[in-house]
């Protein structure tokens, strides 16, 4: 999981940097919207390594790198593991508590719009649903309705440009983008990059809505002055599209900026190249699998975490494989006597029929440890073989084993 979060975070950072430095100042709002949403999806899916680009061009044997198995006979080391497990359990509980609080807040915000619809007067203006509220708020939109203060509306204080602005948000389904990023912020509340993405997405929404208003009315200067009149209003509604969201110099300049088709085309091609490059980098044939495992010949505990693509499976799962090694591995008496610590690295092949072959030692500590590791791996039952395009394939494993002698 940690590997996945690091890769995903790195992708999010790279894509956000590309947007801020390369795309944000260009008048290509629809592409930017697709880019921001696509970057979120790409960054969450690709690190899962559901498929390998390299596999399409190569028939090389795939290799799975496992993190170390630690074999000990010292009770104190097990106690340290128990403390680490308690800490991880506490972090999981903290994550769930904060996520639940955010879920409740999200649901309250969504339900507040439906309560307003039920309690407030509803009218249709030019075929658009308008909810007239008692609250002193600026016009804003959510899902399929525009929310406007009833008194201001009835007194004619709401310019038609504002109605058109919010209508553009609804027609372009901006609420779906906001709900999507809000859900991601609930799941990944510990990652501040999602907050930056939300701001970028909402600002791009305003660019799109401003563009729609100016195309309809063709009075850019008067519309800019109208926005400046609302710039001092600080009240905004969560999950809604707000007329006064980030009324900045950049937003005003975007209304008069000229498009350059050649420049836009070049930047689109550059961004596509970045996507393809990152797809190759993060969808390679290497299968990463991490585990924090501690084994004791009499009393052992396993803390197992994995991030992998489809691969060979030990009967009962990889958890059972680590238990199998821990139960059967016997530390030679001379290791304990001389209080020797170190790491040996084993390599083995999972054949197309699931049997283990080519068991060999890449790094040895001596004292019969390599022979013992070979003996244990030879005891292994047949695995469920890996498959590619429905056909079984051979897969090579590298297994580090760390020895902790009793001292």
Steps between C-alpha positions, in 0.01 A plus 500: 500500500781741584659438160168570329447825692852621421465425128154654485617810687797539267275480194257753648788738569646468150164553330416797720838660429444452124159665531623800700807561286375398155120509472329724754575827322374377163148555367432128455250453779328184377828322449618616842186363659558162337869516594435566871237228532705259290808565712310405813374176347837419343687559826267270695479213250844467338692431828274196549693342211192321370684443175853527368589699189829316479319169473361607162848529351705244689488130586764519771445313825334724754666547838330567831710669767391420854608698803677317774372225724652533846560178690573542870503314826512810721177580687597867535489543123150357497399747768626784279287363218197497727562869577525580129177311435326695775626825346376399155165399647471839669580677172232300321245593765600868472463482121152348529385753761608799290355343185167442675490863618565617143231265365246639747592858405471413130155346543380796709612741228326300226178464699497872575430572132201267496365654819524842337308373198219366715472806724549770237296634212595357161466675165613427145687780323558435129447132566750492788399397851559784749466454877416823686647481850460721804875494561708804409732319262644564156362300207643150493413173331490133589398196295199631299400820680614857552463640853427872530391727784125551460497866599779592257333306220156655549653850521686451174845513658625185328647582157424258217874442460510333841216269406680414178823436693340250735302343216829432321626313808191279492504438126865395514439267799759665723331358810618153401862617498462657844335191648773280351786700651316526833470122520870464422582749776304283743690186401840671484452777758866473601619610154491881460540472122128426467424842651715662231323299231162610633601866480634455147184319386267761651697788350490332159122466545483876541703551183250283313196675646648846434568397142138388455367832635724708276401297194133557581512873587820619334556772763830402660572832673158531662517137611844555653366800693208291614736233636707762681185621674461151647868447580458636854231243582682227688211261557527176305307175517678166529455270196334782303628701205532857629504812286769668712739204517855636463425822314864572424695692241562171319129430467437848358794472260378165369187667364700714257787263426536393138529135405795368302400173327861411420613558859205309640562210263866486600413496871238229452755280322755565774253400771409183312870414483528547878205264551652233276841531665357465851284210386811313389693592815230392744368199304819300466542128528653514842255380764553664835384318808584621848455334833598550858531151636647367820525126559592301812536125508267461797291818512477720193287787375452627149418853389439478129443774246518463124480705186522285185364414160363156421765244587560143613325418825605271779208274605298708744674824401836662555425537869504120525833489314665718762348287774628189322858632489483617861375165629752287315820708516739380773781729606823296528631477855833658404320818387344543843824403674706760312218757507521559126261741325471558128306447182501225243324540166328212326377473143252251360276449198127426508449278197199483269368204699547682835805303617813674629824460307840663460523556874833668561685731736578855388660594834606266780597545866652157536448265795252292300237775469481478120457124513222544754322756282526270198361212707199709607423621147519144366229405750262752344183365340420599145392861447219629282703608194495847349311551176537743212226525239351184647823303469720390795841668518815458706575759769823552691502597869768662713457439873723676757510329841641692797632296792479638855680277747413499869744723694 
